[in-house]
């Protein structure tokens, strides 16, 4: 709940629109809940001599240990951030109750963004052995997280992520929850605190250890384009996406250097998933890796969504079926258009093996069998059944799939 306190130049105190004295204000604040309530405080210009009530009000705030937000307007429609900058007040609290939950912090808008990130990249490069992870705080302090010294044990634990090269250093920008991290220029943050806010921080340190150039920031609209300058790879905390500008993916693809790969750390799945632009309202979609296992998953999904009677045929002497030819649904075709498959480079024999290797012993005695699975569509799971038939000879294999 918001408790609105106003102090006028006349010395009059208002509480939620009603005139009160300090004793009445004290009584009301004593009933407030410090974990659920927030004070909004507006003080009219007092002139050279401030009202004595100003200090008394602040003493009451401290006494009752209540969070306070200052406003420069008597309708409380703006707020003053910790850097002294004013902003329109959001309808919902910007900072979550959980101090480690992702949110978009206020940032110091006075720093020149291109110069800031150039300095951050240089700071990481100037760390011992040129290996460090730069973290840019909301106050625009730059901190370098040092990486462990070289050792055989650490070499064996270097993380490997899809789309991140292992044979050369890569420039990696990271959008993560930096809002609750204390910072001081040139000093690293408390790593335990940082790891609670950025759950994959250990992996980022590992990437820095491997020689990649890594910098972390919050993705604020004032700095997004500059923060992605010179980045080949972007890693985004899924928890930060609701706070990013709507066209963040388009900015990334326009600003980044080739190959412009985007990975999203899914907090739900605790996994890094590739993402790509899409013409959907959110502007992006999870992408599939370009491989036979991913193709098989998309094949069954396409057929399952097409419904009863939908069918496909895979043959070892022919390219795998183009998924767009298996559906008439325009939305499905749009999704398929964003998939990365290069059909001429996929191995039909591997795809057939993936679809047939899980047969039971009884199913292997026949050339036709049934497969039951769950189809995930529009956020829901529903059962789906396929009939599979394998015909083979010395020259080729043909696998026929049909939705029942």
PADO-57565 format. One record per residue (C-alpha): x, y, z; residue number from 0; residue in one letter. Coordinates in steps of 0.5 Angstrom, whole numbers. Layout:
<kolgu <X,Y,Z>,NUM,'A'>
...
END
This chain:
<kolgu <0,0,0>,0,'X'>
<kolgu <2,7,-1>,1,'X'>
<kolgu <2,12,4>,2,'X'>
<kolgu <2,19,1>,3,'X'>
<kolgu <5,25,6>,4,'X'>
<kolgu <6,32,3>,5,'X'>
<kolgu <9,38,7>,6,'X'>
<kolgu <7,45,4>,7,'X'>
<kolgu <11,51,5>,8,'X'>
<kolgu <6,53,10>,9,'X'>
<kolgu <8,48,15>,10,'X'>
<kolgu <2,44,14>,11,'X'>
<kolgu <2,36,13>,12,'X'>
<kolgu <-2,32,9>,13,'X'>
<kolgu <-3,25,10>,14,'X'>
<kolgu <-7,21,4>,15,'X'>
<kolgu <-10,28,3>,16,'X'>
<kolgu <-12,30,10>,17,'X'>
<kolgu <-9,35,14>,18,'X'>
<kolgu <-6,32,20>,19,'X'>
<kolgu <-1,34,26>,20,'X'>
<kolgu <6,30,27>,21,'X'>
<kolgu <2,26,33>,22,'X'>
<kolgu <-3,23,28>,23,'X'>
<kolgu <2,22,23>,24,'X'>
<kolgu <6,18,28>,25,'X'>
<kolgu <0,14,30>,26,'X'>
<kolgu <-1,12,23>,27,'X'>
<kolgu <6,10,21>,28,'X'>
<kolgu <6,6,27>,29,'X'>
<kolgu <1,1,24>,30,'X'>
<kolgu <4,1,17>,31,'X'>
<kolgu <8,-5,15>,32,'X'>
<kolgu <15,-4,13>,33,'X'>
<kolgu <15,-10,8>,34,'X'>
<kolgu <8,-8,4>,35,'X'>
<kolgu <7,-1,5>,36,'X'>
<kolgu <11,5,2>,37,'X'>
<kolgu <12,12,4>,38,'X'>
<kolgu <11,17,-2>,39,'X'>
<kolgu <14,24,0>,40,'X'>
<kolgu <13,31,-3>,41,'X'>
<kolgu <16,37,0>,42,'X'>
<kolgu <14,44,-3>,43,'X'>
<kolgu <20,49,-3>,44,'X'>
<kolgu <21,51,4>,45,'X'>
<kolgu <25,57,2>,46,'X'>
<kolgu <31,59,6>,47,'X'>
<kolgu <28,57,12>,48,'X'>
<kolgu <25,50,12>,49,'X'>
<kolgu <20,48,16>,50,'X'>
<kolgu <22,44,23>,51,'X'>
<kolgu <16,39,21>,52,'X'>
<kolgu <21,37,15>,53,'X'>
<kolgu <26,34,20>,54,'X'>
<kolgu <21,31,25>,55,'X'>
<kolgu <17,27,19>,56,'X'>
<kolgu <24,24,17>,57,'X'>
<kolgu <25,22,24>,58,'X'>
<kolgu <18,18,24>,59,'X'>
<kolgu <20,15,18>,60,'X'>
<kolgu <27,12,21>,61,'X'>
<kolgu <23,10,27>,62,'X'>
<kolgu <18,6,24>,63,'X'>
<kolgu <23,3,19>,64,'X'>
<kolgu <19,5,13>,65,'X'>
<kolgu <21,5,5>,66,'X'>
<kolgu <21,12,3>,67,'X'>
<kolgu <20,15,-5>,68,'X'>
<kolgu <21,22,-6>,69,'X'>
<kolgu <17,26,-11>,70,'X'>
<kolgu <18,33,-14>,71,'X'>
<kolgu <10,34,-15>,72,'X'>
<kolgu <4,34,-11>,73,'X'>
<kolgu <1,29,-14>,74,'X'>
<kolgu <6,24,-13>,75,'X'>
<kolgu <7,22,-21>,76,'X'>
<kolgu <14,22,-21>,77,'X'>
<kolgu <20,20,-16>,78,'X'>
<kolgu <27,22,-15>,79,'X'>
<kolgu <32,16,-16>,80,'X'>
<kolgu <38,15,-12>,81,'X'>
<kolgu <42,19,-17>,82,'X'>
<kolgu <38,25,-16>,83,'X'>
<kolgu <34,24,-23>,84,'X'>
<kolgu <27,25,-24>,85,'X'>
<kolgu <22,19,-27>,86,'X'>
<kolgu <15,18,-28>,87,'X'>
<kolgu <13,14,-23>,88,'X'>
<kolgu <11,7,-25>,89,'X'>
<kolgu <4,4,-24>,90,'X'>
<kolgu <8,-2,-20>,91,'X'>
<kolgu <14,-2,-16>,92,'X'>
<kolgu <20,-2,-20>,93,'X'>
<kolgu <24,-6,-15>,94,'X'>
<kolgu <21,-13,-13>,95,'X'>
<kolgu <20,-15,-6>,96,'X'>
<kolgu <26,-20,-7>,97,'X'>
<kolgu <32,-16,-7>,98,'X'>
<kolgu <35,-22,-12>,99,'X'>
<kolgu <29,-22,-17>,100,'X'>
<kolgu <30,-19,-24>,101,'X'>
<kolgu <28,-12,-25>,102,'X'>
<kolgu <30,-6,-29>,103,'X'>
<kolgu <34,-1,-25>,104,'X'>
<kolgu <35,6,-25>,105,'X'>
<kolgu <41,8,-29>,106,'X'>
<kolgu <46,14,-29>,107,'X'>
<kolgu <44,18,-35>,108,'X'>
<kolgu <49,23,-35>,109,'X'>
<kolgu <55,18,-37>,110,'X'>
<kolgu <56,17,-45>,111,'X'>
<kolgu <54,10,-46>,112,'X'>
<kolgu <59,9,-52>,113,'X'>
<kolgu <65,11,-48>,114,'X'>
<kolgu <62,7,-42>,115,'X'>
<kolgu <62,1,-46>,116,'X'>
<kolgu <69,2,-49>,117,'X'>
<kolgu <72,3,-42>,118,'X'>
<kolgu <69,-3,-40>,119,'X'>
<kolgu <72,-7,-45>,120,'X'>
<kolgu <78,-4,-44>,121,'X'>
<kolgu <78,-6,-37>,122,'X'>
<kolgu <77,-13,-38>,123,'X'>
<kolgu <82,-13,-43>,124,'X'>
<kolgu <87,-10,-38>,125,'X'>
<kolgu <86,-15,-32>,126,'X'>
<kolgu <91,-20,-31>,127,'X'>
<kolgu <93,-24,-37>,128,'X'>
<kolgu <87,-20,-41>,129,'X'>
<kolgu <82,-25,-38>,130,'X'>
<kolgu <77,-22,-33>,131,'X'>
<kolgu <69,-21,-33>,132,'X'>
<kolgu <67,-13,-33>,133,'X'>
<kolgu <61,-11,-30>,134,'X'>
<kolgu <57,-5,-31>,135,'X'>
<kolgu <53,-2,-25>,136,'X'>
<kolgu <47,2,-25>,137,'X'>
<kolgu <51,8,-23>,138,'X'>
<kolgu <56,6,-28>,139,'X'>
<kolgu <61,4,-24>,140,'X'>
<kolgu <66,-1,-28>,141,'X'>
<kolgu <68,-7,-24>,142,'X'>
<kolgu <72,-13,-26>,143,'X'>
<kolgu <71,-20,-24>,144,'X'>
<kolgu <78,-23,-24>,145,'X'>
<kolgu <78,-30,-26>,146,'X'>
<kolgu <82,-36,-23>,147,'X'>
<kolgu <89,-37,-25>,148,'X'>
<kolgu <91,-42,-30>,149,'X'>
<kolgu <91,-50,-28>,150,'X'>
<kolgu <90,-56,-31>,151,'X'>
<kolgu <84,-58,-26>,152,'X'>
<kolgu <80,-51,-29>,153,'X'>
<kolgu <82,-53,-36>,154,'X'>
<kolgu <78,-59,-35>,155,'X'>
<kolgu <72,-55,-32>,156,'X'>
<kolgu <72,-50,-38>,157,'X'>
<kolgu <64,-49,-40>,158,'X'>
<kolgu <62,-50,-47>,159,'X'>
<kolgu <56,-47,-49>,160,'X'>
<kolgu <52,-48,-56>,161,'X'>
<kolgu <54,-42,-61>,162,'X'>
<kolgu <60,-40,-57>,163,'X'>
<kolgu <67,-42,-61>,164,'X'>
<kolgu <72,-46,-57>,165,'X'>
<kolgu <78,-45,-62>,166,'X'>
<kolgu <78,-37,-61>,167,'X'>
<kolgu <76,-31,-56>,168,'X'>
<kolgu <69,-28,-57>,169,'X'>
<kolgu <66,-22,-55>,170,'X'>
<kolgu <60,-24,-51>,171,'X'>
<kolgu <55,-18,-48>,172,'X'>
<kolgu <51,-21,-42>,173,'X'>
<kolgu <44,-18,-40>,174,'X'>
<kolgu <43,-20,-33>,175,'X'>
<kolgu <40,-17,-26>,176,'X'>
<kolgu <45,-12,-24>,177,'X'>
<kolgu <40,-8,-20>,178,'X'>
<kolgu <42,-10,-13>,179,'X'>
<kolgu <49,-10,-13>,180,'X'>
<kolgu <53,-5,-9>,181,'X'>
<kolgu <59,-3,-13>,182,'X'>
<kolgu <65,2,-13>,183,'X'>
<kolgu <69,4,-18>,184,'X'>
<kolgu <75,-1,-20>,185,'X'>
<kolgu <73,-6,-14>,186,'X'>
<kolgu <69,-13,-16>,187,'X'>
<kolgu <63,-14,-13>,188,'X'>
<kolgu <61,-19,-7>,189,'X'>
<kolgu <61,-26,-12>,190,'X'>
<kolgu <56,-29,-7>,191,'X'>
<kolgu <51,-23,-8>,192,'X'>
<kolgu <52,-23,-15>,193,'X'>
<kolgu <51,-30,-16>,194,'X'>
<kolgu <44,-30,-13>,195,'X'>
<kolgu <42,-24,-18>,196,'X'>
<kolgu <46,-27,-24>,197,'X'>
<kolgu <45,-35,-23>,198,'X'>
<kolgu <49,-37,-29>,199,'X'>
<kolgu <55,-32,-26>,200,'X'>
<kolgu <60,-38,-25>,201,'X'>
<kolgu <59,-40,-32>,202,'X'>
<kolgu <61,-33,-35>,203,'X'>
<kolgu <67,-33,-30>,204,'X'>
<kolgu <69,-40,-34>,205,'X'>
<kolgu <68,-36,-41>,206,'X'>
<kolgu <72,-31,-38>,207,'X'>
<kolgu <77,-36,-36>,208,'X'>
<kolgu <77,-39,-43>,209,'X'>
<kolgu <79,-32,-46>,210,'X'>
<kolgu <73,-30,-48>,211,'X'>
<kolgu <71,-22,-47>,212,'X'>
<kolgu <65,-22,-43>,213,'X'>
<kolgu <61,-16,-40>,214,'X'>
<kolgu <55,-15,-36>,215,'X'>
<kolgu <50,-10,-36>,216,'X'>
<kolgu <42,-9,-35>,217,'X'>
<kolgu <40,-8,-42>,218,'X'>
<kolgu <37,-1,-40>,219,'X'>
<kolgu <34,3,-46>,220,'X'>
<kolgu <39,8,-46>,221,'X'>
<kolgu <45,4,-46>,222,'X'>
<kolgu <42,-2,-50>,223,'X'>
<kolgu <45,-1,-57>,224,'X'>
<kolgu <52,2,-54>,225,'X'>
<kolgu <52,-5,-50>,226,'X'>
<kolgu <52,-9,-56>,227,'X'>
<kolgu <57,-6,-60>,228,'X'>
<kolgu <62,-10,-62>,229,'X'>
<kolgu <59,-16,-59>,230,'X'>
<kolgu <58,-23,-63>,231,'X'>
<kolgu <54,-26,-58>,232,'X'>
<kolgu <49,-24,-53>,233,'X'>
<kolgu <47,-28,-47>,234,'X'>
<kolgu <40,-25,-44>,235,'X'>
<kolgu <37,-27,-37>,236,'X'>
<kolgu <30,-29,-38>,237,'X'>
<kolgu <28,-26,-32>,238,'X'>
<kolgu <30,-19,-35>,239,'X'>
<kolgu <26,-20,-42>,240,'X'>
<kolgu <20,-17,-39>,241,'X'>
<kolgu <24,-10,-37>,242,'X'>
<kolgu <27,-10,-44>,243,'X'>
<kolgu <25,-5,-49>,244,'X'>
<kolgu <20,-9,-54>,245,'X'>
<kolgu <25,-9,-60>,246,'X'>
<kolgu <31,-11,-56>,247,'X'>
<kolgu <32,-17,-61>,248,'X'>
<kolgu <32,-12,-67>,249,'X'>
<kolgu <37,-8,-64>,250,'X'>
<kolgu <41,-14,-62>,251,'X'>
<kolgu <41,-16,-69>,252,'X'>
<kolgu <42,-9,-72>,253,'X'>
<kolgu <48,-7,-67>,254,'X'>
<kolgu <52,-14,-66>,255,'X'>
<kolgu <58,-16,-70>,256,'X'>
<kolgu <57,-23,-74>,257,'X'>
<kolgu <55,-28,-73>,258,'X'>
<kolgu <50,-25,-68>,259,'X'>
<kolgu <48,-30,-64>,260,'X'>
<kolgu <43,-30,-58>,261,'X'>
<kolgu <42,-34,-53>,262,'X'>
<kolgu <37,-34,-47>,263,'X'>
<kolgu <38,-37,-40>,264,'X'>
<kolgu <32,-40,-39>,265,'X'>
<kolgu <31,-39,-31>,266,'X'>
<kolgu <25,-45,-32>,267,'X'>
<kolgu <29,-50,-35>,268,'X'>
<kolgu <36,-48,-32>,269,'X'>
<kolgu <39,-48,-39>,270,'X'>
<kolgu <41,-44,-45>,271,'X'>
<kolgu <37,-44,-51>,272,'X'>
<kolgu <38,-40,-58>,273,'X'>
<kolgu <33,-35,-60>,274,'X'>
<kolgu <32,-31,-66>,275,'X'>
<kolgu <28,-25,-69>,276,'X'>
<kolgu <20,-27,-71>,277,'X'>
<kolgu <15,-23,-73>,278,'X'>
<kolgu <10,-24,-67>,279,'X'>
<kolgu <9,-19,-62>,280,'X'>
<kolgu <14,-20,-58>,281,'X'>
<kolgu <19,-20,-63>,282,'X'>
<kolgu <23,-26,-62>,283,'X'>
<kolgu <22,-34,-61>,284,'X'>
<kolgu <26,-39,-59>,285,'X'>
<kolgu <30,-42,-64>,286,'X'>
<kolgu <32,-50,-66>,287,'X'>
<kolgu <39,-52,-67>,288,'X'>
<kolgu <41,-54,-74>,289,'X'>
<kolgu <41,-62,-73>,290,'X'>
<kolgu <38,-68,-74>,291,'X'>
<kolgu <35,-69,-67>,292,'X'>
<kolgu <32,-62,-67>,293,'X'>
<kolgu <29,-63,-74>,294,'X'>
<kolgu <26,-70,-71>,295,'X'>
<kolgu <23,-66,-66>,296,'X'>
<kolgu <20,-60,-70>,297,'X'>
<kolgu <18,-66,-75>,298,'X'>
<kolgu <13,-69,-70>,299,'X'>
<kolgu <11,-62,-68>,300,'X'>
<kolgu <9,-60,-75>,301,'X'>
<kolgu <5,-67,-76>,302,'X'>
<kolgu <2,-67,-69>,303,'X'>
<kolgu <-1,-60,-70>,304,'X'>
<kolgu <-3,-61,-77>,305,'X'>
<kolgu <-8,-67,-74>,306,'X'>
<kolgu <-10,-73,-76>,307,'X'>
<kolgu <-8,-76,-83>,308,'X'>
<kolgu <-2,-72,-83>,309,'X'>
<kolgu <4,-76,-86>,310,'X'>
<kolgu <11,-75,-88>,311,'X'>
<kolgu <16,-80,-91>,312,'X'>
<kolgu <24,-80,-90>,313,'X'>
<kolgu <28,-84,-94>,314,'X'>
<kolgu <36,-85,-94>,315,'X'>
<kolgu <37,-83,-101>,316,'X'>
<kolgu <33,-77,-101>,317,'X'>
<kolgu <33,-70,-97>,318,'X'>
<kolgu <29,-70,-91>,319,'X'>
<kolgu <22,-67,-92>,320,'X'>
<kolgu <21,-59,-92>,321,'X'>
<kolgu <17,-58,-86>,322,'X'>
<kolgu <13,-52,-89>,323,'X'>
<kolgu <11,-57,-94>,324,'X'>
<kolgu <7,-61,-89>,325,'X'>
<kolgu <2,-56,-86>,326,'X'>
<kolgu <-2,-51,-89>,327,'X'>
<kolgu <-3,-47,-83>,328,'X'>
<kolgu <0,-40,-84>,329,'X'>
<kolgu <2,-39,-77>,330,'X'>
<kolgu <6,-46,-77>,331,'X'>
<kolgu <9,-44,-84>,332,'X'>
<kolgu <12,-37,-81>,333,'X'>
<kolgu <15,-41,-75>,334,'X'>
<kolgu <18,-46,-80>,335,'X'>
<kolgu <21,-40,-84>,336,'X'>
<kolgu <25,-38,-78>,337,'X'>
<kolgu <28,-45,-76>,338,'X'>
<kolgu <35,-46,-78>,339,'X'>
<kolgu <35,-52,-82>,340,'X'>
<kolgu <39,-53,-88>,341,'X'>
<kolgu <36,-59,-91>,342,'X'>
<kolgu <41,-61,-96>,343,'X'>
<kolgu <46,-62,-90>,344,'X'>
<kolgu <42,-66,-86>,345,'X'>
<kolgu <43,-74,-85>,346,'X'>
<kolgu <36,-78,-87>,347,'X'>
<kolgu <40,-84,-84>,348,'X'>
<kolgu <41,-81,-77>,349,'X'>
<kolgu <34,-78,-77>,350,'X'>
<kolgu <31,-85,-78>,351,'X'>
<kolgu <35,-88,-73>,352,'X'>
<kolgu <33,-83,-68>,353,'X'>
<kolgu <26,-84,-69>,354,'X'>
<kolgu <27,-92,-69>,355,'X'>
<kolgu <32,-93,-64>,356,'X'>
<kolgu <27,-93,-58>,357,'X'>
<kolgu <23,-99,-61>,358,'X'>
<kolgu <21,-104,-56>,359,'X'>
<kolgu <24,-111,-57>,360,'X'>
<kolgu <17,-113,-60>,361,'X'>
<kolgu <16,-107,-64>,362,'X'>
<kolgu <23,-109,-67>,363,'X'>
<kolgu <20,-116,-70>,364,'X'>
<kolgu <15,-112,-74>,365,'X'>
<kolgu <16,-106,-79>,366,'X'>
<kolgu <10,-102,-77>,367,'X'>
<kolgu <9,-100,-70>,368,'X'>
<kolgu <5,-94,-66>,369,'X'>
<kolgu <8,-88,-62>,370,'X'>
<kolgu <5,-84,-56>,371,'X'>
<kolgu <7,-78,-54>,372,'X'>
<kolgu <5,-71,-51>,373,'X'>
<kolgu <5,-65,-56>,374,'X'>
<kolgu <6,-58,-53>,375,'X'>
<kolgu <2,-53,-57>,376,'X'>
<kolgu <-1,-46,-55>,377,'X'>
<kolgu <2,-47,-48>,378,'X'>
<kolgu <-2,-54,-47>,379,'X'>
<kolgu <0,-61,-47>,380,'X'>
<kolgu <-4,-66,-51>,381,'X'>
<kolgu <-3,-73,-53>,382,'X'>
<kolgu <-1,-75,-60>,383,'X'>
<kolgu <-1,-82,-63>,384,'X'>
<kolgu <3,-83,-69>,385,'X'>
<kolgu <4,-90,-74>,386,'X'>
<kolgu <11,-91,-76>,387,'X'>
<kolgu <13,-96,-82>,388,'X'>
<kolgu <20,-98,-83>,389,'X'>
<kolgu <21,-101,-90>,390,'X'>
<kolgu <29,-103,-92>,391,'X'>
<kolgu <33,-107,-96>,392,'X'>
<kolgu <41,-106,-98>,393,'X'>
<kolgu <40,-100,-102>,394,'X'>
<kolgu <36,-95,-97>,395,'X'>
<kolgu <31,-95,-92>,396,'X'>
<kolgu <24,-91,-92>,397,'X'>
<kolgu <21,-89,-86>,398,'X'>
<kolgu <13,-87,-86>,399,'X'>
<kolgu <10,-83,-81>,400,'X'>
<kolgu <2,-82,-80>,401,'X'>
<kolgu <-2,-78,-75>,402,'X'>
<kolgu <-7,-82,-72>,403,'X'>
END
